[in-house]
Amino acid sequence: MDINLSEIKLEPNFQSIMREKISDEEYFSPKYSDYISNSRLKLINPDQGGCPSQYKIGFTGETTTSLAIGR
């Protein structure tokens, strides 16, 4: 089954959006593991080499360019 991304329409639920200052430790804790980050969104963005299957798999632990620069 092929998925045509142009047929998918997303609408944000503005009542579910919140902005908070939290530490990196809390952000990467299990408390926020079900939240969707900008980093995770690139896994589905075809302009950034993403696709639905990559998004479902999630991050694999491989080093990205941004992490390599930070070393």
VMD Tcl script that draws the C-alpha trace (Angstrom):
set ca {
  {0.00 0.00 0.00}
  {1.46 3.34 -1.06}
  {0.95 6.40 1.07}
  {0.45 9.70 -0.72}
  {1.59 12.36 1.76}
  {-0.16 15.09 -0.22}
  {-3.49 13.48 0.71}
  {-2.79 13.74 4.45}
  {-4.11 16.87 6.14}
  {-2.94 17.73 9.64}
  {-4.58 20.21 11.94}
  {-2.99 21.09 15.30}
  {-4.97 20.84 18.50}
  {-4.07 24.24 19.96}
  {-5.56 23.34 23.33}
  {-2.93 20.60 23.72}
  {0.05 22.90 23.10}
  {2.06 24.12 26.06}
  {5.41 25.82 26.38}
  {7.56 25.15 29.42}
  {11.16 25.68 30.51}
  {12.59 22.29 31.46}
  {16.08 20.87 31.88}
  {17.64 18.52 29.32}
  {17.49 15.77 31.93}
  {13.72 16.14 32.23}
  {13.22 16.60 28.47}
  {14.97 13.30 27.68}
  {13.30 11.45 30.56}
  {10.44 8.94 30.18}
  {8.01 11.72 31.17}
  {8.31 13.26 27.69}
  {9.02 10.12 25.65}
  {5.61 10.28 23.90}
  {5.95 13.94 22.93}
  {6.90 14.92 19.39}
  {9.98 17.13 19.09}
  {11.21 19.11 16.10}
  {14.10 16.65 15.90}
  {11.68 13.75 15.60}
  {9.59 15.54 12.96}
  {12.57 15.55 10.59}
  {12.29 11.75 10.50}
  {9.03 12.10 8.55}
  {10.01 15.15 6.47}
  {10.95 14.04 2.93}
  {12.90 17.30 2.42}
  {15.23 16.12 5.20}
  {15.49 12.53 3.97}
  {12.66 11.28 6.20}
  {9.68 9.04 5.52}
  {6.80 7.48 7.50}
  {8.75 4.26 8.17}
  {11.72 6.19 9.61}
  {9.36 8.11 11.87}
  {7.83 4.88 13.17}
  {11.28 3.40 13.87}
  {12.46 6.56 15.61}
  {16.05 7.48 16.35}
  {18.51 4.64 16.00}
  {21.38 6.15 17.97}
  {23.52 6.90 14.95}
  {25.43 10.18 15.14}
  {23.98 13.10 13.22}
  {26.03 15.95 11.78}
  {24.88 18.28 14.56}
  {26.05 15.83 17.21}
  {29.38 15.24 15.46}
  {30.08 18.98 15.38}
  {29.40 19.21 19.11}
  {32.17 16.76 20.02}
}
mol new
graphics top color blue
foreach p $ca { graphics top sphere $p radius 0.5 }
foreach p [lrange $ca 0 end-1] q [lrange $ca 1 end] { graphics top cylinder $p $q radius 0.2 }
display resetview
